[in-house]
Amino acid sequence: MSSSRARPGTRNLITDVAGLQVGQAHDVGVRSGVTVILPDRRAVCACDVRGGAPGTRETEALSPENLVEAVDAVVLSGGSVYGLAAADGVAVWLGARGRGYALAGDPRIPPSPVVPAAILFDLANGGDKAWSEDPPYRGLGREAVASASHQFDLGTAGAGYGAMAGALKGGVGSASVVSADGFTVGALVAVNAWGSVTAPGGRSFWAAPFEIDGEFGGLGSAGLTAGPDDWGLAKRPDAARNTTLACVATDVALTPAQAKRLAVMAQDGLARAIRPVHAPFDGDVVFAISTAAQPLADPADFTLARLGALAADCLARAVARAAYEATPWPGTDVRCWRDLAG
C-alpha cells in the first residue's frame, strides 16, 4: 500500500465510483433544489445522523438488523420538511421503470423503490416560498433523477442551490480518490452549515490540509489559526437553521454493517471542514453507498478502515469545493468565498 500514490478520479466527483450517477434540479424563484444519487442497480446503503435537528425519510429502514439491504436512490433536498416530497417524485419515476423492491412472481403488484432522503433548511433565504398546497419538490425530484449522469454542477446547484455555508454562499461539492491498489471512494455534499468553512480573518479553508492539486484555490494551510470560541464566518445565532447533507460511496463490496461504519468514519470529514458542526440546530446526515464493483480485500477490517479514512478526507475536500464553486443567486450580491479579501 502506498497512500502517496492515491489520486482523484478522472472527474474528481462521486461519479468516479463505478455504478453511480447524479442528477440535480433547482427552482430559481424558490431558491431551492434537489440532488439525487442514483446507482445503476440496487446498492447497499447506510446512514449516520449527527446533527441535533435532522429531517429524514426511510433512514431507520437502513439499519443492519432490518429487512432493507439495498436502495434504489438517495435524495438530498432543500425545503425543510417540504423537501421530503422530492423522494416521492424519485420513487414514482423509478417505479414506472420497474425499479424497486418487488414481490417475485406477481406482476400485478408494482415494485416499491427504496429511496431514503434527508433535507436541509433553506426557507429563509429570500426565495418565493408562497407555494400554498403545491410545493415544487416532488417535481424537482422527478426532474433531478431524470437528468442523472456522470457530470454535474458544483456550487449553486441542486440541493445546495439555496444553501449558505456559514455567512458565505454554500452549495454542492464533490471529490473522489482512487487508491494505489485500485479502489475508489467519492463524496458529495450539500453545505448549508451554521459553522464556518474558513478560518477567522482570511480565506483559508479548514479543509486546506487535504486539498489536492489546487482544487479549491491552493491557498495552503498557513492561515489556519483560531482562538477558542472564535468561529469567524459562522452564521448569527438568530440564523440557526441549517444542516449539511452528504453521501460517500465506494466501489468496494460492503455489508450494511460495514457501510454503516463507512458513514460513521466519513462524518469526521465534516468536522475537519466546518467549525462548529453537529450543533443542536444542525441536521447533519451522511449516507454511505457501496456499488460492489469489486470485492473487499483482506484483511477486511483494515481495508474498511482505509475506506473510512479516505471517505472522511474526500468529504472534507467536497465541503471546501462547495463554497469555492458557489456563485450568487441571479440578481443578488450574496457574499461568496471569492468575494473575501486576500
ZINORMO-V154450 format. One record per residue. N is the residue number from 0. RES is the residue in one letter. PHI is phi in whole degrees, 0 to 359 (NA if undefined). OMEGA is omega in whole degrees, -180 to 180 (* if undefined). Layout:
BEGIN
n:N res:RES phi:PHI omega:OMEGA
n:N res:RES phi:PHI omega:OMEGA
END
This chain:
BEGIN
n:0 res:M phi:NA omega:177
n:1 res:S phi:225 omega:-175
n:2 res:S phi:297 omega:-178
n:3 res:S phi:293 omega:180
n:4 res:R phi:266 omega:176
n:5 res:A phi:290 omega:-177
n:6 res:R phi:222 omega:174
n:7 res:P phi:300 omega:175
n:8 res:G phi:290 omega:-175
n:9 res:T phi:305 omega:-177
n:10 res:R phi:263 omega:-170
n:11 res:N phi:56 omega:179
n:12 res:L phi:225 omega:178
n:13 res:I phi:300 omega:-180
n:14 res:T phi:285 omega:167
n:15 res:D phi:290 omega:173
n:16 res:V phi:286 omega:-177
n:17 res:A phi:303 omega:177
n:18 res:G phi:95 omega:179
n:19 res:L phi:236 omega:168
n:20 res:Q phi:229 omega:179
n:21 res:V phi:227 omega:175
n:22 res:G phi:236 omega:-178
n:23 res:Q phi:220 omega:175
n:24 res:A phi:207 omega:177
n:25 res:H phi:211 omega:177
n:26 res:D phi:243 omega:-176
n:27 res:V phi:298 omega:-178
n:28 res:G phi:293 omega:180
n:29 res:V phi:283 omega:-175
n:30 res:R phi:60 omega:-180
n:31 res:S phi:201 omega:-178
n:32 res:G phi:194 omega:-172
n:33 res:V phi:221 omega:173
n:34 res:T phi:235 omega:180
n:35 res:V phi:238 omega:172
n:36 res:I phi:262 omega:-170
n:37 res:L phi:241 omega:174
n:38 res:P phi:285 omega:179
n:39 res:D phi:297 omega:175
n:40 res:R phi:218 omega:-177
n:41 res:R phi:308 omega:-172
n:42 res:A phi:229 omega:174
n:43 res:V phi:300 omega:-177
n:44 res:C phi:213 omega:175
n:45 res:A phi:221 omega:-175
n:46 res:C phi:213 omega:174
n:47 res:D phi:230 omega:-177
n:48 res:V phi:249 omega:179
n:49 res:R phi:240 omega:-180
n:50 res:G phi:288 omega:-177
n:51 res:G phi:277 omega:-177
n:52 res:A phi:222 omega:-176
n:53 res:P phi:281 omega:170
n:54 res:G phi:230 omega:-171
n:55 res:T phi:221 omega:175
n:56 res:R phi:225 omega:173
n:57 res:E phi:62 omega:179
n:58 res:T phi:288 omega:179
n:59 res:E phi:295 omega:178
n:60 res:A phi:296 omega:-178
n:61 res:L phi:277 omega:-180
n:62 res:S phi:302 omega:-174
n:63 res:P phi:303 omega:-178
n:64 res:E phi:278 omega:-177
n:65 res:N phi:263 omega:-171
n:66 res:L phi:294 omega:-173
n:67 res:V phi:290 omega:177
n:68 res:E phi:244 omega:-178
n:69 res:A phi:209 omega:180
n:70 res:V phi:239 omega:178
n:71 res:D phi:259 omega:177
n:72 res:A phi:190 omega:172
n:73 res:V phi:234 omega:-176
n:74 res:V phi:242 omega:170
n:75 res:L phi:246 omega:-174
n:76 res:S phi:217 omega:165
n:77 res:G phi:281 omega:172
n:78 res:G phi:95 omega:-177
n:79 res:S phi:52 omega:-173
n:80 res:V phi:301 omega:179
n:81 res:Y phi:295 omega:-178
n:82 res:G phi:291 omega:177
n:83 res:L phi:298 omega:178
n:84 res:A phi:294 omega:177
n:85 res:A phi:301 omega:179
n:86 res:A phi:294 omega:175
n:87 res:D phi:299 omega:179
n:88 res:G phi:298 omega:178
n:89 res:V phi:293 omega:180
n:90 res:A phi:298 omega:178
n:91 res:V phi:298 omega:-180
n:92 res:W phi:299 omega:-180
n:93 res:L phi:292 omega:-179
n:94 res:G phi:299 omega:179
n:95 res:A phi:294 omega:180
n:96 res:R phi:254 omega:175
n:97 res:G phi:75 omega:-178
n:98 res:R phi:258 omega:179
n:99 res:G phi:142 omega:179
n:100 res:Y phi:284 omega:-173
n:101 res:A phi:236 omega:171
n:102 res:L phi:276 omega:-175
n:103 res:A phi:298 omega:170
n:104 res:G phi:84 omega:179
n:105 res:D phi:228 omega:-176
n:106 res:P phi:293 omega:180
n:107 res:R phi:286 omega:-177
n:108 res:I phi:259 omega:-179
n:109 res:P phi:293 omega:177
n:110 res:P phi:293 omega:179
n:111 res:S phi:247 omega:178
n:112 res:P phi:299 omega:177
n:113 res:V phi:261 omega:-172
n:114 res:V phi:227 omega:175
n:115 res:P phi:294 omega:-175
n:116 res:A phi:210 omega:174
n:117 res:A phi:215 omega:-174
n:118 res:I phi:234 omega:174
n:119 res:L phi:241 omega:-177
n:120 res:F phi:264 omega:175
n:121 res:D phi:230 omega:-175
n:122 res:L phi:286 omega:-174
n:123 res:A phi:254 omega:-175
n:124 res:N phi:264 omega:177
n:125 res:G phi:93 omega:176
n:126 res:G phi:286 omega:-178
n:127 res:D phi:279 omega:-180
n:128 res:K phi:256 omega:-179
n:129 res:A phi:277 omega:-174
n:130 res:W phi:264 omega:178
n:131 res:S phi:52 omega:-177
n:132 res:E phi:261 omega:-177
n:133 res:D phi:225 omega:175
n:134 res:P phi:298 omega:-172
n:135 res:P phi:276 omega:-164
n:136 res:Y phi:288 omega:178
n:137 res:R phi:300 omega:178
n:138 res:G phi:293 omega:178
n:139 res:L phi:295 omega:177
n:140 res:G phi:297 omega:178
n:141 res:R phi:295 omega:179
n:142 res:E phi:297 omega:-178
n:143 res:A phi:294 omega:-177
n:144 res:V phi:294 omega:180
n:145 res:A phi:292 omega:-178
n:146 res:S phi:263 omega:-173
n:147 res:A phi:302 omega:179
n:148 res:S phi:203 omega:180
n:149 res:H phi:276 omega:178
n:150 res:Q phi:252 omega:177
n:151 res:F phi:204 omega:-175
n:152 res:D phi:280 omega:172
n:153 res:L phi:254 omega:179
n:154 res:G phi:85 omega:-175
n:155 res:T phi:281 omega:-174
n:156 res:A phi:202 omega:172
n:157 res:G phi:50 omega:-178
n:158 res:A phi:297 omega:179
n:159 res:G phi:267 omega:-176
n:160 res:Y phi:300 omega:-178
n:161 res:G phi:264 omega:-169
n:162 res:A phi:275 omega:173
n:163 res:M phi:234 omega:177
n:164 res:A phi:260 omega:-169
n:165 res:G phi:63 omega:180
n:166 res:A phi:273 omega:180
n:167 res:L phi:253 omega:175
n:168 res:K phi:297 omega:176
n:169 res:G phi:263 omega:-180
n:170 res:G phi:165 omega:179
n:171 res:V phi:263 omega:175
n:172 res:G phi:230 omega:179
n:173 res:S phi:205 omega:178
n:174 res:A phi:200 omega:179
n:175 res:S phi:214 omega:174
n:176 res:V phi:210 omega:174
n:177 res:V phi:245 omega:-176
n:178 res:S phi:287 omega:179
n:179 res:A phi:299 omega:179
n:180 res:D phi:262 omega:161
n:181 res:G phi:97 omega:173
n:182 res:F phi:260 omega:-174
n:183 res:T phi:243 omega:175
n:184 res:V phi:230 omega:178
n:185 res:G phi:221 omega:179
n:186 res:A phi:218 omega:173
n:187 res:L phi:226 omega:-177
n:188 res:V phi:216 omega:170
n:189 res:A phi:250 omega:-171
n:190 res:V phi:265 omega:176
n:191 res:N phi:229 omega:-167
n:192 res:A phi:281 omega:167
n:193 res:W phi:285 omega:-179
n:194 res:G phi:285 omega:-178
n:195 res:S phi:266 omega:176
n:196 res:V phi:266 omega:180
n:197 res:T phi:236 omega:177
n:198 res:A phi:288 omega:-179
n:199 res:P phi:301 omega:172
n:200 res:G phi:84 omega:-179
n:201 res:G phi:199 omega:-176
n:202 res:R phi:249 omega:-174
n:203 res:S phi:290 omega:177
n:204 res:F phi:284 omega:173
n:205 res:W phi:303 omega:-178
n:206 res:A phi:279 omega:-174
n:207 res:A phi:309 omega:-178
n:208 res:P phi:297 omega:-176
n:209 res:F phi:256 omega:-177
n:210 res:E phi:295 omega:178
n:211 res:I phi:235 omega:174
n:212 res:D phi:55 omega:175
n:213 res:G phi:63 omega:-172
n:214 res:E phi:292 omega:172
n:215 res:F phi:224 omega:170
n:216 res:G phi:108 omega:175
n:217 res:G phi:64 omega:-177
n:218 res:L phi:280 omega:-178
n:219 res:G phi:78 omega:-172
n:220 res:S phi:251 omega:-177
n:221 res:A phi:298 omega:-177
n:222 res:G phi:271 omega:-175
n:223 res:L phi:274 omega:175
n:224 res:T phi:224 omega:177
n:225 res:A phi:198 omega:175
n:226 res:G phi:274 omega:176
n:227 res:P phi:304 omega:177
n:228 res:D phi:69 omega:177
n:229 res:D phi:249 omega:-173
n:230 res:W phi:255 omega:178
n:231 res:G phi:65 omega:-172
n:232 res:L phi:273 omega:170
n:233 res:A phi:281 omega:177
n:234 res:K phi:287 omega:174
n:235 res:R phi:295 omega:178
n:236 res:P phi:302 omega:-179
n:237 res:D phi:275 omega:176
n:238 res:A phi:245 omega:-171
n:239 res:A phi:272 omega:172
n:240 res:R phi:228 omega:-162
n:241 res:N phi:216 omega:174
n:242 res:T phi:115 omega:170
n:243 res:T phi:248 omega:-178
n:244 res:L phi:248 omega:-178
n:245 res:A phi:214 omega:171
n:246 res:C phi:222 omega:171
n:247 res:V phi:250 omega:-176
n:248 res:A phi:210 omega:175
n:249 res:T phi:216 omega:176
n:250 res:D phi:273 omega:180
n:251 res:V phi:275 omega:-179
n:252 res:A phi:291 omega:179
n:253 res:L phi:232 omega:169
n:254 res:T phi:281 omega:175
n:255 res:P phi:304 omega:180
n:256 res:A phi:293 omega:178
n:257 res:Q phi:292 omega:176
n:258 res:A phi:296 omega:176
n:259 res:K phi:298 omega:178
n:260 res:R phi:297 omega:177
n:261 res:L phi:299 omega:179
n:262 res:A phi:295 omega:180
n:263 res:V phi:298 omega:-179
n:264 res:M phi:294 omega:-179
n:265 res:A phi:294 omega:179
n:266 res:Q phi:304 omega:180
n:267 res:D phi:297 omega:176
n:268 res:G phi:296 omega:176
n:269 res:L phi:294 omega:180
n:270 res:A phi:293 omega:178
n:271 res:R phi:283 omega:-170
n:272 res:A phi:246 omega:-176
n:273 res:I phi:225 omega:-179
n:274 res:R phi:222 omega:-10
n:275 res:P phi:280 omega:-179
n:276 res:V phi:216 omega:180
n:277 res:H phi:61 omega:-179
n:278 res:A phi:283 omega:179
n:279 res:P phi:302 omega:-177
n:280 res:F phi:252 omega:167
n:281 res:D phi:265 omega:176
n:282 res:G phi:242 omega:-169
n:283 res:D phi:302 omega:-177
n:284 res:V phi:223 omega:173
n:285 res:V phi:235 omega:171
n:286 res:F phi:265 omega:174
n:287 res:A phi:227 omega:-177
n:288 res:I phi:239 omega:172
n:289 res:S phi:242 omega:178
n:290 res:T phi:270 omega:171
n:291 res:A phi:57 omega:177
n:292 res:A phi:284 omega:178
n:293 res:Q phi:212 omega:-176
n:294 res:P phi:287 omega:174
n:295 res:L phi:282 omega:-174
n:296 res:A phi:286 omega:173
n:297 res:D phi:282 omega:-7
n:298 res:P phi:288 omega:-169
n:299 res:A phi:299 omega:-177
n:300 res:D phi:295 omega:179
n:301 res:F phi:292 omega:178
n:302 res:T phi:297 omega:178
n:303 res:L phi:298 omega:177
n:304 res:A phi:297 omega:176
n:305 res:R phi:297 omega:179
n:306 res:L phi:301 omega:-180
n:307 res:G phi:296 omega:179
n:308 res:A phi:295 omega:178
n:309 res:L phi:294 omega:179
n:310 res:A phi:296 omega:178
n:311 res:A phi:297 omega:178
n:312 res:D phi:297 omega:179
n:313 res:C phi:299 omega:-178
n:314 res:L phi:293 omega:176
n:315 res:A phi:300 omega:178
n:316 res:R phi:297 omega:-179
n:317 res:A phi:296 omega:178
n:318 res:V phi:301 omega:180
n:319 res:A phi:296 omega:179
n:320 res:R phi:297 omega:178
n:321 res:A phi:300 omega:180
n:322 res:A phi:288 omega:-180
n:323 res:Y phi:299 omega:-177
n:324 res:E phi:270 omega:-174
n:325 res:A phi:291 omega:178
n:326 res:T phi:231 omega:-178
n:327 res:P phi:294 omega:169
n:328 res:W phi:295 omega:-180
n:329 res:P phi:307 omega:177
n:330 res:G phi:77 omega:-179
n:331 res:T phi:237 omega:176
n:332 res:D phi:240 omega:179
n:333 res:V phi:306 omega:-174
n:334 res:R phi:288 omega:179
n:335 res:C phi:242 omega:180
n:336 res:W phi:303 omega:-177
n:337 res:R phi:291 omega:177
n:338 res:D phi:276 omega:-177
n:339 res:L phi:290 omega:179
n:340 res:A phi:285 omega:176
n:341 res:G phi:133 omega:*
END
